[in-house]
Amino acid sequence: MKINKLIGYSGVLVLILCAKYLPFGRSDAEAASTDTEQTATAADTSRSGKSDVHAKELMSVKLPAGLPSRMKDYSGFTVSFNRDNHTPNYVAWELLASETNGQVPRYDKFWNDPDVEGCAFTSDYTRSGYDRGHLCPAADQKWDEQAMMDCFSMANIAPQDHALNSGAWATLEKKERLWANKLGSLIIIAGPIYEPGDKCTIGESSVRVPSAFFKAFLSNDPKSPQSIAFVYPNMHSPGNMANYAMSIYELEKLTSFDFFSALPDDTEKAVESTYNLKLWK
């Protein structure tokens, strides 16, 4: 299923933006890094939820064969990084209600992670026309200083249109903290979506600009687990967030990723096949 068919995204806009914004050189020093092709498995943490399925298993995403994935566990989230795109495949984390009102100040210093091959540099985004868009937002990591610093790793970043970053995406980030506070905990998985025709790149590293961004949510209440996903085109995305909502099953068809496979088969099928917007207000 094509993104432009699903959410009315115009491929012409990508060509316009790509022509408008020229790549800009980086000033950061080159750093050596290593790459590991591996199955995407999230980190084990002491912050796991109270559900019958461990949070780390729920954060694990099955990726298409051959897709580059360098796994990196940070304090509060896990990254599957794609060295070819210079952006994450996805970022996964558990957000607890107790973490939604943290007091750690915003770090605001982006940094290249030398442990992640292909990790972009801050200068790749300078004057590119795109924001350094967080996949895991800084406001979700205010519960710990190290988690906040980790959040500004460029391995957690992808080129995001400013109107999206400061608009609909920011609204969704605020919503997720409200949901986590209400539900007790949430499993959240976010990432960029690339179409085969996405050729626009920025910076000396040639960071690939995605067509869209997704976020998948799971409230793993053993009695009544619920899920929902949102996909926003990488541009100004006005209107009600309901217009961008979909089931996890629909998101899986769009991305070829397999989410929440740690759930029992019958539960996974029921949870992923539908969503109820009334539960996500």
ABEGO torsion letter per residue (X at the ends): XBAAAAAGBBAAAAAAAAAABBBBBBABBBBBBBBBBBBBBBBBBAABBABABBAAAAABBBBBBGBBBBBBBBAABBBBBBAAAGBBABBBBBBBAAAAABABBBAGBBBBBAABBGBBBAAAABGAGBBBBBABBAAAAAABAAAAAAAABAAABBBBBAAAAABAAAAAAAAAAAAAAAAGBBBBBBBBBBBAABABBBEAAGBBBBABBBBBBBBBBAABBBBBBBBBBBBBBBEBAAAABBBAAAAAAAAGBBBGAABBAAAAAAAAABBBAAABX
